[in-house]
Amino acid sequence: MVRLQYSKDLLFFPDYRQDNDLWIALQDYQNADWANLIQLWKFYNLHIIHVIHSVDVTKLDNYWCDFEGTKVTLKEMIEGYLDHLHLHMKEIHELAESTIQ
């Protein structure tokens, strides 16, 4: 979100999906302190919300290209992030419910 507000160069981001499990494994979440992870997630997302509120609206049409070459505007990135956040919240809620039962 930040780079799309100032970069003059076309931005490309790789497809992380094929390495998603590796990213998770290398970060060793299963051996991390759960309370610290929750706090990190909470405050990181609060910061992202702060950044979203601070975005220069004249830059919302700036775009980057995903791994397939599809143009994604800053506006679409923000909306997609919020959808992605809701997906994770749903997964966390479902996981919490399954451990309670």
MMTF fields as JSON, N, C-alpha, C and O atoms, coordinates in Angstrom:
{
  "mmtfVersion": "1.0.0",
  "mmtfProducer": "UNKNOWN",
  "numBonds": 403,
  "numAtoms": 404,
  "numGroups": 101,
  "numChains": 1,
  "numModels": 1,
  "chainsPerModel": [1],
  "groupsPerChain": [101],
  "chainIdList": ["A"],
  "bondAtomList": [4, 2, 8, 6, 12, 10, 16, 14, 20, 18, 24, 22, 28, 26, 32, 30, 36, 34, 40, 38, 44, 42, 48, 46, 52, 50, 56, 54, 60, 58, 64, 62, 68, 66, 72, 70, 76, 74, 80, 78, 84, 82, 88, 86, 92, 90, 96, 94, 100, 98, 104, 102, 108, 106, 112, 110, 116, 114, 120, 118, 124, 122, 128, 126, 132, 130, 136, 134, 140, 138, 144, 142, 148, 146, 152, 150, 156, 154, 160, 158, 164, 162, 168, 166, 172, 170, 176, 174, 180, 178, 184, 182, 188, 186, 192, 190, 196, 194, 200, 198, 204, 202, 208, 206, 212, 210, 216, 214, 220, 218, 224, 222, 228, 226, 232, 230, 236, 234, 240, 238, 244, 242, 248, 246, 252, 250, 256, 254, 260, 258, 264, 262, 268, 266, 272, 270, 276, 274, 280, 278, 284, 282, 288, 286, 292, 290, 296, 294, 300, 298, 304, 302, 308, 306, 312, 310, 316, 314, 320, 318, 324, 322, 328, 326, 332, 330, 336, 334, 340, 338, 344, 342, 348, 346, 352, 350, 356, 354, 360, 358, 364, 362, 368, 366, 372, 370, 376, 374, 380, 378, 384, 382, 388, 386, 392, 390, 396, 394, 400, 398],
  "bondOrderList": [1, 1, 1, 1, 1, 1, 1, 1, 1, 1, 1, 1, 1, 1, 1, 1, 1, 1, 1, 1, 1, 1, 1, 1, 1, 1, 1, 1, 1, 1, 1, 1, 1, 1, 1, 1, 1, 1, 1, 1, 1, 1, 1, 1, 1, 1, 1, 1, 1, 1, 1, 1, 1, 1, 1, 1, 1, 1, 1, 1, 1, 1, 1, 1, 1, 1, 1, 1, 1, 1, 1, 1, 1, 1, 1, 1, 1, 1, 1, 1, 1, 1, 1, 1, 1, 1, 1, 1, 1, 1, 1, 1, 1, 1, 1, 1, 1, 1, 1, 1],
  "groupList": [{"groupName": "MET", "atomNameList": ["N", "CA", "C", "O"], "elementList": ["N", "C", "C", "O"], "formalChargeList": [0, 0, 0, 0], "bondAtomList": [1, 0, 2, 1, 3, 2], "bondOrderList": [1, 1, 2], "singleLetterCode": "M", "chemCompType": "L-PEPTIDE LINKING"}, {"groupName": "VAL", "atomNameList": ["N", "CA", "C", "O"], "elementList": ["N", "C", "C", "O"], "formalChargeList": [0, 0, 0, 0], "bondAtomList": [1, 0, 2, 1, 3, 2], "bondOrderList": [1, 1, 2], "singleLetterCode": "V", "chemCompType": "L-PEPTIDE LINKING"}, {"groupName": "ARG", "atomNameList": ["N", "CA", "C", "O"], "elementList": ["N", "C", "C", "O"], "formalChargeList": [0, 0, 0, 0], "bondAtomList": [1, 0, 2, 1, 3, 2], "bondOrderList": [1, 1, 2], "singleLetterCode": "R", "chemCompType": "L-PEPTIDE LINKING"}, {"groupName": "LEU", "atomNameList": ["N", "CA", "C", "O"], "elementList": ["N", "C", "C", "O"], "formalChargeList": [0, 0, 0, 0], "bondAtomList": [1, 0, 2, 1, 3, 2], "bondOrderList": [1, 1, 2], "singleLetterCode": "L", "chemCompType": "L-PEPTIDE LINKING"}, {"groupName": "GLN", "atomNameList": ["N", "CA", "C", "O"], "elementList": ["N", "C", "C", "O"], "formalChargeList": [0, 0, 0, 0], "bondAtomList": [1, 0, 2, 1, 3, 2], "bondOrderList": [1, 1, 2], "singleLetterCode": "Q", "chemCompType": "L-PEPTIDE LINKING"}, {"groupName": "TYR", "atomNameList": ["N", "CA", "C", "O"], "elementList": ["N", "C", "C", "O"], "formalChargeList": [0, 0, 0, 0], "bondAtomList": [1, 0, 2, 1, 3, 2], "bondOrderList": [1, 1, 2], "singleLetterCode": "Y", "chemCompType": "L-PEPTIDE LINKING"}, {"groupName": "SER", "atomNameList": ["N", "CA", "C", "O"], "elementList": ["N", "C", "C", "O"], "formalChargeList": [0, 0, 0, 0], "bondAtomList": [1, 0, 2, 1, 3, 2], "bondOrderList": [1, 1, 2], "singleLetterCode": "S", "chemCompType": "L-PEPTIDE LINKING"}, {"groupName": "LYS", "atomNameList": ["N", "CA", "C", "O"], "elementList": ["N", "C", "C", "O"], "formalChargeList": [0, 0, 0, 0], "bondAtomList": [1, 0, 2, 1, 3, 2], "bondOrderList": [1, 1, 2], "singleLetterCode": "K", "chemCompType": "L-PEPTIDE LINKING"}, {"groupName": "ASP", "atomNameList": ["N", "CA", "C", "O"], "elementList": ["N", "C", "C", "O"], "formalChargeList": [0, 0, 0, 0], "bondAtomList": [1, 0, 2, 1, 3, 2], "bondOrderList": [1, 1, 2], "singleLetterCode": "D", "chemCompType": "L-PEPTIDE LINKING"}, {"groupName": "PHE", "atomNameList": ["N", "CA", "C", "O"], "elementList": ["N", "C", "C", "O"], "formalChargeList": [0, 0, 0, 0], "bondAtomList": [1, 0, 2, 1, 3, 2], "bondOrderList": [1, 1, 2], "singleLetterCode": "F", "chemCompType": "L-PEPTIDE LINKING"}, {"groupName": "PRO", "atomNameList": ["N", "CA", "C", "O"], "elementList": ["N", "C", "C", "O"], "formalChargeList": [0, 0, 0, 0], "bondAtomList": [1, 0, 2, 1, 3, 2], "bondOrderList": [1, 1, 2], "singleLetterCode": "P", "chemCompType": "L-PEPTIDE LINKING"}, {"groupName": "ASN", "atomNameList": ["N", "CA", "C", "O"], "elementList": ["N", "C", "C", "O"], "formalChargeList": [0, 0, 0, 0], "bondAtomList": [1, 0, 2, 1, 3, 2], "bondOrderList": [1, 1, 2], "singleLetterCode": "N", "chemCompType": "L-PEPTIDE LINKING"}, {"groupName": "TRP", "atomNameList": ["N", "CA", "C", "O"], "elementList": ["N", "C", "C", "O"], "formalChargeList": [0, 0, 0, 0], "bondAtomList": [1, 0, 2, 1, 3, 2], "bondOrderList": [1, 1, 2], "singleLetterCode": "W", "chemCompType": "L-PEPTIDE LINKING"}, {"groupName": "ILE", "atomNameList": ["N", "CA", "C", "O"], "elementList": ["N", "C", "C", "O"], "formalChargeList": [0, 0, 0, 0], "bondAtomList": [1, 0, 2, 1, 3, 2], "bondOrderList": [1, 1, 2], "singleLetterCode": "I", "chemCompType": "L-PEPTIDE LINKING"}, {"groupName": "ALA", "atomNameList": ["N", "CA", "C", "O"], "elementList": ["N", "C", "C", "O"], "formalChargeList": [0, 0, 0, 0], "bondAtomList": [1, 0, 2, 1, 3, 2], "bondOrderList": [1, 1, 2], "singleLetterCode": "A", "chemCompType": "L-PEPTIDE LINKING"}, {"groupName": "HIS", "atomNameList": ["N", "CA", "C", "O"], "elementList": ["N", "C", "C", "O"], "formalChargeList": [0, 0, 0, 0], "bondAtomList": [1, 0, 2, 1, 3, 2], "bondOrderList": [1, 1, 2], "singleLetterCode": "H", "chemCompType": "L-PEPTIDE LINKING"}, {"groupName": "THR", "atomNameList": ["N", "CA", "C", "O"], "elementList": ["N", "C", "C", "O"], "formalChargeList": [0, 0, 0, 0], "bondAtomList": [1, 0, 2, 1, 3, 2], "bondOrderList": [1, 1, 2], "singleLetterCode": "T", "chemCompType": "L-PEPTIDE LINKING"}, {"groupName": "CYS", "atomNameList": ["N", "CA", "C", "O"], "elementList": ["N", "C", "C", "O"], "formalChargeList": [0, 0, 0, 0], "bondAtomList": [1, 0, 2, 1, 3, 2], "bondOrderList": [1, 1, 2], "singleLetterCode": "C", "chemCompType": "L-PEPTIDE LINKING"}, {"groupName": "GLU", "atomNameList": ["N", "CA", "C", "O"], "elementList": ["N", "C", "C", "O"], "formalChargeList": [0, 0, 0, 0], "bondAtomList": [1, 0, 2, 1, 3, 2], "bondOrderList": [1, 1, 2], "singleLetterCode": "E", "chemCompType": "L-PEPTIDE LINKING"}, {"groupName": "GLY", "atomNameList": ["N", "CA", "C", "O"], "elementList": ["N", "C", "C", "O"], "formalChargeList": [0, 0, 0, 0], "bondAtomList": [1, 0, 2, 1, 3, 2], "bondOrderList": [1, 1, 2], "singleLetterCode": "G", "chemCompType": "PEPTIDE LINKING"}],
  "groupTypeList": [0, 1, 2, 3, 4, 5, 6, 7, 8, 3, 3, 9, 9, 10, 8, 5, 2, 4, 8, 11, 8, 3, 12, 13, 14, 3, 4, 8, 5, 4, 11, 14, 8, 12, 14, 11, 3, 13, 4, 3, 12, 7, 9, 5, 11, 3, 15, 13, 13, 15, 1, 13, 15, 6, 1, 8, 1, 16, 7, 3, 8, 11, 5, 12, 17, 8, 9, 18, 19, 16, 7, 1, 16, 3, 7, 18, 0, 13, 18, 19, 5, 3, 8, 15, 3, 15, 3, 15, 0, 7, 18, 13, 15, 18, 3, 14, 18, 6, 16, 13, 4],
  "groupIdList": [1, 2, 3, 4, 5, 6, 7, 8, 9, 10, 11, 12, 13, 14, 15, 16, 17, 18, 19, 20, 21, 22, 23, 24, 25, 26, 27, 28, 29, 30, 31, 32, 33, 34, 35, 36, 37, 38, 39, 40, 41, 42, 43, 44, 45, 46, 47, 48, 49, 50, 51, 52, 53, 54, 55, 56, 57, 58, 59, 60, 61, 62, 63, 64, 65, 66, 67, 68, 69, 70, 71, 72, 73, 74, 75, 76, 77, 78, 79, 80, 81, 82, 83, 84, 85, 86, 87, 88, 89, 90, 91, 92, 93, 94, 95, 96, 97, 98, 99, 100, 101],
  "secStructList": [7, 7, 4, 4, 4, 6, 7, 7, 1, 7, 3, 3, 7, 7, 7, 7, 4, 4, 4, 2, 2, 2, 2, 2, 2, 2, 2, 6, 4, 4, 4, 1, 7, 2, 2, 2, 2, 2, 2, 2, 2, 2, 2, 2, 2, 2, 2, 2, 2, 2, 2, 2, 2, 2, 7, 7, 4, 4, 4, 6, 6, 7, 3, 3, 3, 7, 6, 6, 1, 7, 3, 3, 3, 2, 2, 2, 2, 2, 2, 2, 2, 2, 2, 2, 2, 2, 2, 2, 2, 2, 2, 2, 2, 2, 2, 2, 2, 2, 2, 2, 7],
  "xCoordList": [0.818, 0.0, 0.859, 0.541, 1.922, 2.79, 3.507, 3.487, 4.139, 4.921, 4.057, 4.527, 2.821, 1.94, 1.596, 1.111, 1.832, 1.537, 2.675, 2.473, 3.874, 4.99, 5.833, 6.55, 5.765, 6.653, 6.298, 5.127, 7.31, 7.139, 7.318, 6.927, 7.908, 8.165, 6.972, 6.243, 6.785, 5.752, 6.179, 7.3, 5.307, 5.619, 5.076, 3.952, 5.884, 5.475, 5.688, 6.706, 4.744, 4.874, 4.743, 3.871, 5.594, 5.544, 4.316, 3.678, 4.012, 2.924, 3.439, 4.339, 2.883, 3.332, 2.65, 3.08, 1.59, 0.771, 1.544, 1.325, 2.442, 3.161, 4.135, 4.562, 4.493, 5.418, 4.739, 5.415, 3.409, 2.69, 3.04, 3.313, 3.033, 3.356, 4.793, 5.075, 5.704, 7.1, 7.229, 7.95, 6.531, 6.55, 6.1, 6.707, 5.03, 4.489, 5.499, 5.771, 6.054, 7.008, 8.249, 8.717, 8.785, 10.006, 9.803, 10.753, 8.57, 8.301, 8.028, 7.933, 7.902, 7.833, 6.731, 6.935, 5.578, 4.463, 4.091, 3.739, 4.165, 3.723, 4.549, 4.099, 5.752, 6.59, 6.683, 7.461, 5.893, 5.905, 4.911, 3.983, 5.128, 4.205, 2.885, 2.855, 1.803, 0.49, 0.054, -0.456, 0.242, -0.166, 0.601, 0.029, 1.893, 2.683, 2.193, 2.115, 1.861, 1.345, 0.031, -0.18, -0.84, -2.128, -1.892, -2.522, -0.994, -0.698, -0.063, -0.405, 0.857, 1.476, 0.414, 0.382, -0.449, -1.51, -2.425, -2.772, -2.806, -3.698, -3.058, -3.664, -1.855, -1.238, -0.781, -0.787, -0.388, -0.046, -1.281, -1.198, -2.409, -3.635, -4.142, -4.703, -3.966, -4.314, -3.453, -3.932, -2.182, -1.308, -1.75, -1.787, -2.084, -2.564, -3.817, -3.947, -4.725, -5.93, -5.547, -6.136, -4.568, -4.073, -3.535, -3.827, -2.753, -2.202, -3.329, -3.294, -4.32, -5.459, -6.156, -6.494, -6.373, -7.024, -6.171, -6.694, -4.869, -3.955, -3.646, -2.928, -4.169, -3.858, -4.318, -5.412, -3.462, -3.784, -4.803, -4.472, -6.035, -7.106, -6.82, -7.398, -5.939, -5.594, -4.713, -4.46, -4.251, -3.373, -4.11, -3.485, -5.412, -6.159, -6.171, -6.393, -5.938, -5.894, -4.494, -4.33, -3.473, -2.134, -2.231, -3.044, -1.408, -1.537, -0.189, 0.85, -0.245, 0.873, 0.393, -0.806, 1.3, 0.932, 1.187, 2.251, 0.177, 0.367, 1.166, 1.601, 1.354, 2.192, 1.668, 2.422, 0.384, -0.193, -0.203, -0.656, 0.294, 0.307, -0.962, -1.127, -1.865, -3.111, -2.836, -2.141, -3.38, -3.222, -4.163, -5.35, -3.61, -4.382, -4.192, -3.073, -5.283, -5.169, -4.99, -5.269, -4.526, -4.392, -5.748, -5.841, -6.791, -8.144, -8.508, -9.027, -8.237, -8.535, -7.687, -8.152, -6.438, -5.568, -6.135, -6.158, -6.585, -7.159, -8.409, -8.56, -9.301, -10.531, -10.212, -10.835, -9.248, -8.847, -8.241, -8.463, -7.471, -6.869, -7.954, -7.887, -8.947, -10.031, -10.813, -11.19, -11.061, -11.722, -10.864, -11.376, -9.558, -8.623, -8.581, -8.514, -8.622, -8.643, -9.893, -9.817, -11.039, -12.282, -12.206, -12.716, -11.572, -11.398, -10.593, -10.969, -9.492, -8.68, -9.445, -9.325, -10.219, -11.008, -12.021, -12.243, -12.63, -13.575, -12.854, -13.365, -11.669, -10.899, -10.514, -10.591, -10.105, -9.737, -10.948, -10.852, -12.084, -13.321, -13.696, -14.051, -13.618, -13.945, -12.975, -13.385, -11.701, -10.702, -10.96, -10.875, -11.274, -11.56, -12.786, -12.79, -13.816, -15.023, -14.734, -15.264, -13.909, -13.624, -12.797, -12.907, -11.982, -11.178, -11.988, -11.641, -13.066, -13.927, -14.827, -15.132, -15.249, -16.199, -15.566, -16.236],
  "yCoordList": [-1.195, 0.0, 1.255, 2.236, 1.217, 2.393, 2.616, 3.722, 1.575, 1.72, 2.161, 2.912, 1.716, 2.108, 3.588, 4.119, 4.256, 5.68, 6.545, 7.728, 5.971, 6.823, 6.256, 7.01, 4.972, 4.364, 4.79, 4.818, 5.115, 5.446, 4.195, 4.178, 3.154, 1.914, 0.972, 1.002, 0.143, -0.871, -1.93, -2.434, -2.261, -3.23, -4.601, -4.725, -5.623, -7.006, -7.765, -7.584, -8.602, -9.424, -10.89, -11.241, -11.746, -13.168, -13.848, -13.328, -15.015, -15.836, -16.552, -17.387, -16.236, -16.856, -18.197, -18.96, -18.488, -19.659, -20.973, -21.835, -21.143, -22.411, -22.568, -23.685, -21.477, -21.532, -21.236, -21.047, -21.194, -20.801, -21.696, -21.194, -23.017, -23.928, -23.743, -23.848, -23.468, -23.232, -21.954, -21.928, -20.892, -19.638, -19.891, -19.403, -20.66, -20.955, -21.773, -21.467, -22.812, -23.677, -22.913, -23.087, -22.066, -21.334, -20.333, -19.972, -19.889, -18.949, -19.664, -19.019, -20.977, -21.818, -21.383, -21.337, -21.07, -20.615, -21.622, -21.231, -22.917, -23.929, -23.92, -24.429, -23.348, -23.284, -21.878, -21.631, -20.972, -19.593, -19.446, -20.24, -18.428, -18.119, -17.622, -16.622, -18.325, -18.012, -16.585, -15.886, -16.148, -14.79, -13.741, -12.731, -13.98, -13.04, -12.994, -11.92, -14.157, -14.187, -13.424, -12.694, -13.593, -12.883, -11.376, -10.614, -10.949, -9.52, -8.978, -7.885, -9.739, -9.331, -9.161, -8.144, -10.149, -10.108, -8.91, -8.187, -8.71, -7.594, -6.253, -5.446, -6.017, -4.706, -4.491, -3.361, -5.555, -5.424, -4.99, -4.094, -5.611, -5.255, -3.876, -3.173, -3.476, -2.099, -1.102, -0.045, -1.442, -0.558, -0.509, 0.565, -1.654, -1.686, -0.821, -0.082, -0.898, -0.057, 1.418, 2.24, 1.749, 3.128, 3.564, 4.668, 2.703, 3.019, 3.203, 4.135, 2.332, 2.444, 3.785, 4.439, 4.199, 5.492, 6.668, 7.753, 6.457, 7.534, 7.565, 8.454, 6.617, 6.531, 7.798, 8.309, 8.284, 9.424, 8.945, 8.129, 9.442, 8.959, 9.2, 8.533, 10.143, 10.375, 9.253, 9.197, 8.37, 7.264, 5.928, 4.905, 5.911, 4.656, 3.902, 2.691, 4.595, 3.928, 3.462, 2.812, 3.781, 3.238, 1.718, 1.19, 1.029, -0.424, -1.126, -0.538, -2.392, -3.307, -4.495, -4.632, -5.346, -6.539, -7.777, -7.943, -8.64, -9.875, -10.871, -10.547, -12.063, -13.063, -13.497, -14.048, -13.256, -13.609, -12.424, -12.548, -11.271, -10.072, -9.249, -8.271, -9.633, -8.905, -7.624, -7.647, -6.516, -5.246, -5.209, -5.516, -4.83, -4.715, -3.299, -2.896, -2.538, -1.16, -1.133, -2.109, -0.004, 0.181, 0.002, -0.607, 0.528, 0.363, -1.117, -1.565, -1.878, -3.313, -4.044, -4.99, -3.602, -4.218, -4.018, -4.949, -2.813, -2.513, -3.352, -3.982, -3.358, -4.142, -5.629, -6.323, -6.115, -7.514, -7.859, -8.948, -6.926, -7.167, -7.319, -8.208, -6.448, -6.516, -7.818, -8.425, -8.254, -9.549, -10.686, -11.609, -10.617, -11.639, -11.668, -12.738, -10.506, -10.415, -11.087, -11.828, -10.83, -11.466, -12.99, -13.722, -13.462, -14.9, -15.493, -16.528, -14.846, -15.343, -15.288, -16.195, -14.247, -14.155, -15.298, -15.868, -15.629, -16.751, -18.058, -18.876, -18.259, -19.478, -19.586, -20.664, -18.477, -18.469, -18.801, -19.582, -18.208, -18.47, -19.952, -20.569, -20.521, -21.936, -22.828, -23.82, -22.485, -23.258, -23.195, -24.207, -22.004, -21.843, -22.657, -23.295, -22.639, -23.415, -24.911, -25.636, -25.378, -26.816, -27.293, -28.453, -26.431, -26.839, -26.806, -27.479, -26.026, -25.94, -27.165, -27.632, -27.684, -28.811, -30.097, -31.129],
  "zCoordList": [0.0, 0.0, 0.0, -0.671, 0.738, 0.828, -0.496, -1.036, -1.019, -2.243, -3.422, -4.277, -3.486, -4.588, -4.566, -5.566, -3.466, -3.385, -3.914, -4.185, -4.065, -4.496, -5.636, -6.294, -5.88, -6.868, -8.284, -8.665, -9.045, -10.458, -11.32, -12.487, -10.741, -11.467, -11.34, -10.348, -12.352, -12.298, -11.291, -11.353, -10.388, -9.343, -9.717, -10.203, -9.487, -9.704, -8.401, -7.733, -8.044, -6.849, -7.239, -8.033, -6.693, -7.048, -6.444, -5.529, -6.981, -6.46, -5.219, -5.311, -4.079, -2.831, -2.578, -1.712, -3.327, -3.003, -3.038, -2.187, -4.005, -4.081, -2.92, -2.627, -2.256, -1.12, 0.214, 1.225, 0.223, 1.431, 2.62, 3.71, 2.419, 3.516, 3.99, 5.184, 3.052, 3.418, 4.243, 5.24, 3.83, 4.596, 6.033, 6.986, 6.165, 7.494, 8.291, 9.452, 7.671, 8.37, 8.817, 9.942, 7.935, 8.272, 9.401, 10.096, 9.582, 10.668, 11.995, 13.039, 11.956, 13.156, 14.127, 15.34, 13.575, 14.413, 15.497, 16.61, 15.182, 16.14, 17.417, 18.443, 17.373, 18.573, 19.159, 20.08, 18.625, 19.126, 20.275, 20.426, 21.062, 22.151, 21.557, 20.839, 21.863, 21.291, 21.617, 20.742, 22.838, 23.238, 22.432, 22.019, 22.209, 21.404, 19.959, 19.364, 19.392, 18.022, 17.898, 16.93, 18.871, 18.848, 18.918, 18.186, 19.789, 19.911, 18.629, 18.179, 18.045, 16.787, 15.711, 15.018, 15.573, 14.567, 14.808, 13.874, 16.044, 16.386, 16.028, 15.324, 16.503, 16.298, 14.859, 14.37, 14.182, 12.762, 11.977, 11.137, 12.242, 11.531, 11.924, 11.083, 13.155, 13.537, 12.769, 12.357, 12.578, 11.803, 10.339, 9.739, 9.768, 8.381, 8.246, 7.27, 9.191, 9.166, 9.216, 8.514, 10.038, 10.103, 8.74, 8.28, 8.097, 6.777, 5.77, 4.967, 5.804, 4.886, 5.06, 4.073, 6.294, 6.551, 6.081, 5.827, 5.967, 5.577, 4.084, 3.626, 3.323, 1.893, 1.178, 1.419, 0.3, -0.562, -1.595, -2.455, -1.517, -2.391, -3.868, -4.725, -4.173, -5.581, -6.13, -7.333, -5.265, -5.676, -5.757, -6.04, -5.517, -5.474, -6.802, -6.82, -7.905, -9.208, -9.592, -10.624, -8.778, -9.022, -8.923, -8.164, -9.684, -9.692, -9.69, -9.991, -9.342, -9.439, -10.253, -10.496, -10.673, -11.437, -10.591, -9.995, -10.558, -9.812, -10.653, -11.758, -10.134, -10.782, -12.145, -12.947, -12.421, -13.72, -14.675, -15.813, -14.217, -15.04, -14.937, -15.666, -14.039, -13.837, -13.058, -12.042, -13.532, -12.824, -11.622, -11.732, -10.48, -9.249, -8.734, -8.418, -8.648, -8.176, -6.662, -5.965, -6.179, -4.739, -4.066, -3.001, -4.684, -4.126, -4.031, -3.008, -5.092, -5.08, -4.044, -3.407, -3.877, -2.887, -1.481, -0.676, -1.197, 0.119, 0.345, 1.392, -0.636, -0.504, -0.357, 0.446, -1.129, -1.047, 0.298, 0.827, 0.854, 2.166, 3.222, 4.071, 3.163, 4.144, 3.997, 4.999, 2.766, 2.546, 3.09, 3.723, 2.842, 3.313, 4.846, 5.451, 5.453, 6.913, 7.469, 8.448, 6.848, 7.297, 7.15, 7.997, 6.081, 5.896, 7.052, 7.603, 7.42, 8.532, 9.849, 10.673, 10.051, 11.285, 11.353, 12.421, 10.228, 10.173, 10.493, 11.257, 9.913, 10.173, 11.65, 12.239, 12.239, 13.663, 14.52, 15.466, 14.188, 14.932, 14.837, 15.842, 13.632, 13.448, 14.21, 14.812, 14.187, 14.915, 16.416, 17.112, 16.904, 18.332, 18.731, 19.783, 17.908, 18.21, 18.219, 19.062, 17.303, 17.225, 18.417, 18.816, 18.983, 20.138, 21.424, 22.395, 21.438, 22.624, 22.714, 23.811, 21.576, 21.555, 21.917, 21.943]
}
